[in-house]
Amino acid sequence: MAFAALPAMAQGTTTERVRDLTRGLEDAQTALAAGDYTLAYARYLAASRDGNGLADFTLGLFHRMGWGRARDEVGACKWFGRAAAVNLPAAQHFYGDCLRDGTGGEARPAEAAQWYQRAVDQGYAAALCPLGALVFDGHGVPESQARGLALCTQAAESGDLSAHSTLAGLLMRRSPPDRAGAIAWLTRAAQRDDPAAQLELGTLLATDKDASAETLDTAAWWIEHAASSGYLPAYLPLAKLYFGAGRTADGGRPSAERLAKSYMWLAALKQRGAEWPVSDDAGKLMDEILAIMPASWRPELDRKVSEHVAQRTENRAH
């Protein structure tokens, strides 16, 4: 795990410097890859005391990801700030996020923009779109929708999947909105199996007030693709879409297939440990479904739900 992550962390950093940063971290990396978080943390901490910026960055990941400890965004940001100060571009990006979001204090978008720019200057493409979003809105920097879009487009064209979704959001907020452009960028990311983009694409298609039945089917297909991969945020929107879009023109009940799918995705959400009800809408929707769905369906549908949840659990374990 840790070895595979190093190239992305060091993007924009010279090969020689990567070797310098990783020298002395072999034992820490081995412990982390083995899942021995206590030993790995101690070894990274020792390397941090010797001034290793990559150790600082990795300690930030411990706190952000919750490796062997409770997640702690404030603690993560402190470590990212230390690593950013020694010119590690990935840390500069993450520390910029901390400053932009005001993690542990007030938001400081102007400083965030400076850190993003420092990462970009080192060739770190992932910082382009966060910088572009600040420029688009004029947060801490002079406002320019054109430049903001250009920066985010550059990131998306470099292959940064998260930039596709951010760019789509900016395109929808420009005046006039560029719906076709947003759909095109989300489709590119969705086709590369990005579940967040699949959910966003499906949602955008489904919220078109003039959406045809075919468009709604396409929307459901994308959201279900995300949900089937285990992407939890897609479960409730998919259940709502199947129940609502499946109603007949006179307001009647959904088809049997759509009713069953709506039940299964809500039940899967509950089985996976989400706080229930996730929202008032979720609880009310389940009540509506159970009021019209034959009770005889439930054993077979619940079996399928359990199979889905078990598969997601097995995938996470590996």
C-alpha positions in Angstrom: 0.0 0.0 0.0 2.5 2.6 1.1 5.1 1.7 -1.7 2.4 2.1 -4.4 1.4 5.5 -3.0 4.9 7.0 -3.1 5.0 8.0 -6.8 1.8 10.0 -6.5 2.9 11.7 -3.3 6.2 12.7 -5.0 4.7 13.9 -8.3 6.6 17.0 -9.4 9.5 16.0 -7.3 12.8 15.0 -8.9 13.8 11.3 -8.9 16.9 12.2 -6.9 14.9 13.9 -4.2 12.4 11.1 -4.0 15.4 8.8 -3.3 16.6 11.1 -0.6 13.2 11.3 1.0 12.6 7.6 1.1 16.1 6.8 2.3 15.7 5.6 5.9 12.0 5.0 5.6 12.2 1.4 4.4 11.3 -0.2 7.8 8.5 2.3 8.3 7.1 1.5 4.8 7.3 -2.2 5.4 5.4 -1.9 8.7 2.8 0.3 7.1 2.3 -2.1 4.1 1.9 -5.0 6.6 -0.8 -3.0 8.5 1.3 -2.7 11.7 0.1 0.9 12.2 1.6 1.3 15.7 5.1 0.4 14.6 4.9 2.3 11.3 3.7 5.4 13.1 6.6 5.2 15.6 9.1 4.8 12.8 7.7 7.7 10.7 7.7 9.8 13.8 11.4 9.1 14.4 12.1 10.0 10.8 10.2 13.2 11.2 12.3 14.2 14.1 15.3 13.8 11.7 13.7 16.3 9.4 12.2 14.0 6.7 9.4 15.8 5.0 7.9 12.6 3.5 7.6 11.2 7.0 5.7 14.3 8.0 3.4 13.9 5.0 2.8 10.2 5.8 2.0 11.1 9.4 -0.6 13.5 8.0 -2.1 10.6 6.1 -2.2 8.5 9.3 -4.4 11.1 10.9 -6.5 11.9 7.8 -7.2 8.2 6.9 -7.5 6.9 10.4 -4.8 4.4 10.1 -4.7 2.7 13.5 -6.3 5.8 15.2 -9.4 8.0 15.0 -9.6 10.3 12.0 -8.2 13.7 12.9 -8.3 16.3 10.2 -6.9 19.0 12.4 -3.9 16.8 13.3 -3.5 15.8 9.6 -3.3 19.5 8.6 -0.6 20.2 11.0 1.6 17.5 9.5 0.8 18.5 6.0 1.8 22.0 6.9 5.2 20.8 8.1 5.7 18.8 4.9 4.6 21.7 2.7 7.2 23.9 4.3 9.9 21.6 3.0 8.5 21.9 -0.6 6.7 18.6 -1.0 4.1 19.3 -3.7 1.4 16.8 -2.5 1.6 18.2 1.0 1.3 21.8 -0.4 -1.9 20.7 -2.2 -3.3 19.1 0.9 -2.3 22.0 3.2 -3.9 24.3 0.7 -7.1 22.3 1.2 -6.8 22.8 4.9 -6.4 26.5 4.6 -9.2 26.8 2.0 -11.6 24.8 4.2 -10.6 26.5 7.5 -9.7 23.1 9.1 -9.0 24.0 12.7 -9.5 27.7 12.3 -10.7 30.4 9.9 -10.6 29.8 6.2 -7.6 31.5 4.5 -8.2 31.2 0.8 -5.5 33.6 -0.2 -2.9 31.5 1.6 -4.5 28.4 0.1 -4.0 29.8 -3.4 -0.3 30.4 -2.7 0.3 26.9 -1.6 -1.7 25.5 -4.6 0.4 27.7 -6.9 3.7 26.4 -5.3 2.6 22.8 -6.0 1.6 23.7 -9.5 4.9 25.4 -10.1 6.5 22.0 -9.3 4.4 20.2 -11.9 1.8 18.9 -9.5 -1.3 18.8 -11.7 -3.7 17.8 -9.0 -3.5 21.3 -7.4 -4.6 23.0 -10.7 -8.3 22.6 -10.2 -8.5 23.6 -6.5 -6.6 26.7 -7.6 -8.9 27.2 -10.5 -12.0 27.0 -8.3 -10.7 29.8 -6.1 -10.0 31.9 -9.1 -13.4 31.1 -10.6 -15.1 32.4 -7.5 -12.6 35.1 -6.6 -11.9 33.7 -3.2 -8.6 35.1 -1.9 -7.5 35.9 -5.5 -8.7 38.1 -8.4 -11.9 36.6 -9.9 -11.7 35.3 -13.4 -14.2 32.6 -14.5 -12.2 32.1 -17.8 -8.9 31.5 -16.0 -10.5 29.3 -13.4 -12.1 27.2 -16.1 -8.8 27.0 -18.0 -6.9 25.8 -14.9 -9.4 23.2 -14.1 -9.6 22.1 -17.7 -5.9 21.6 -17.8 -6.1 19.4 -14.7 -8.9 17.3 -16.2 -7.0 16.9 -19.4 -4.0 15.7 -17.5 -6.2 12.8 -16.3 -7.1 14.0 -12.8 -10.5 12.4 -12.3 -11.5 14.7 -9.4 -11.0 17.7 -11.7 -13.6 16.3 -14.0 -16.3 16.7 -11.4 -15.1 20.0 -10.2 -15.0 21.3 -13.7 -18.5 20.1 -14.4 -19.7 22.0 -11.3 -18.0 25.2 -12.5 -19.5 24.8 -15.9 -23.0 24.5 -14.4 -22.3 27.7 -12.4 -21.1 29.9 -15.2 -23.4 32.3 -16.9 -25.1 30.8 -18.9 -24.6 27.3 -17.6 -22.9 24.8 -19.9 -24.9 21.7 -19.2 -23.6 19.9 -22.3 -20.0 20.5 -21.3 -20.6 19.4 -17.7 -22.2 16.2 -18.9 -19.3 15.5 -21.3 -16.7 15.9 -18.6 -18.7 13.8 -16.1 -19.2 11.1 -18.7 -15.4 10.9 -19.3 -14.8 10.3 -15.6 -17.8 8.0 -15.3 -16.5 5.8 -18.1 -13.2 5.4 -16.1 -15.2 3.9 -13.3 -15.1 7.0 -11.0 -18.2 6.3 -8.8 -18.5 9.9 -7.6 -18.7 11.1 -11.2 -21.2 8.3 -12.0 -23.4 9.6 -9.2 -23.0 13.2 -10.3 -23.7 12.4 -13.9 -26.8 10.4 -13.1 -28.1 13.1 -10.8 -27.5 15.8 -13.4 -29.3 13.8 -16.1 -32.2 13.0 -13.7 -32.7 16.6 -12.6 -33.4 17.8 -16.1 -37.0 19.0 -16.0 -37.5 17.9 -19.6 -35.8 14.5 -19.1 -37.3 11.7 -21.2 -37.9 8.2 -20.0 -34.8 7.1 -21.8 -32.7 9.8 -20.1 -34.0 8.8 -16.7 -33.1 5.2 -17.5 -29.6 6.3 -18.4 -29.4 8.3 -15.2 -30.5 5.3 -13.1 -27.9 3.1 -15.0 -25.0 5.4 -14.0 -26.1 5.8 -10.4 -26.6 2.0 -10.1 -23.2 1.4 -11.5 -21.8 3.5 -8.7 -24.0 1.9 -6.1 -23.1 -1.6 -7.3 -19.4 -0.9 -6.8 -20.2 -0.2 -3.1 -20.3 3.6 -3.3 -22.6 4.3 -0.4 -23.6 7.9 -1.3 -25.3 6.5 -4.4 -27.7 4.2 -2.6 -30.4 6.7 -1.4 -30.5 8.8 -4.6 -30.9 5.6 -6.6 -33.7 4.3 -4.4 -35.5 7.7 -4.8 -35.0 7.7 -8.5 -36.4 4.2 -9.0 -39.4 4.9 -6.8 -40.2 8.4 -8.2 -39.3 8.0 -11.8 -41.0 4.6 -11.9 -44.4 6.0 -11.2 -47.0 6.0 -13.9 -48.1 9.2 -15.5 -51.2 9.3 -13.4 -49.2 9.2 -10.2 -49.7 5.5 -9.7 -47.2 3.0 -8.1 -43.9 2.1 -9.7 -43.4 -1.1 -11.7 -42.7 -4.2 -9.7 -39.0 -4.1 -10.9 -38.5 -0.5 -9.8 -40.3 -1.0 -6.6 -38.1 -4.0 -5.7 -34.9 -2.1 -6.6 -35.9 0.9 -4.6 -36.5 -1.3 -1.6 -33.2 -3.2 -2.0 -31.0 -0.1 -2.2 -32.6 1.4 0.9 -32.3 -1.9 2.7 -28.6 -2.2 1.6 -28.0 1.3 3.0 -29.4 0.3 6.3 -27.5 -3.1 6.4 -24.2 -1.4 5.7 -24.4 0.4 9.0 -25.6 3.8 7.9 -27.4 5.7 10.6 -31.1 5.1 10.1 -33.0 6.9 8.9 -30.3 8.6 6.9 -32.7 11.5 6.4 -36.4 12.0 7.0 -36.8 11.4 3.2 -35.3 7.9 3.6 -37.5 6.9 6.4 -40.6 8.1 4.7 -39.6 6.5 1.4 -39.2 3.1 3.1 -42.6 3.5 4.7 -44.1 4.2 1.3 -42.4 1.2 -0.2 -43.5 -1.2 2.5 -47.1 0.1 2.3 -47.4 -1.1 -1.3 -44.8 -3.9 -1.7 -46.1 -7.4 -1.0 -44.5 -8.8 2.2 -43.9 -12.1 0.3 -41.1 -10.3 -1.7 -39.0 -9.5 1.3 -37.2 -12.8 2.0 -35.8 -13.0 -1.6 -35.0 -9.3 -1.8 -33.3 -9.4 1.6 -31.2 -12.3 0.5 -29.9 -10.4 -2.5 -29.2 -7.4 -0.3 -27.2 -9.5 2.1 -25.2 -10.9 -0.8 -24.4 -7.4 -2.0 -23.4 -6.2 1.4 -21.2 -9.3 2.0 -19.4 -8.8 -1.3 -18.7 -5.1 -0.5 -17.3 -6.2 2.9 -15.1 -8.8 1.3 -13.8 -6.3 -1.2 -12.9 -3.9 1.5 -11.0 -6.6 3.4 -8.8 -7.2 0.4 
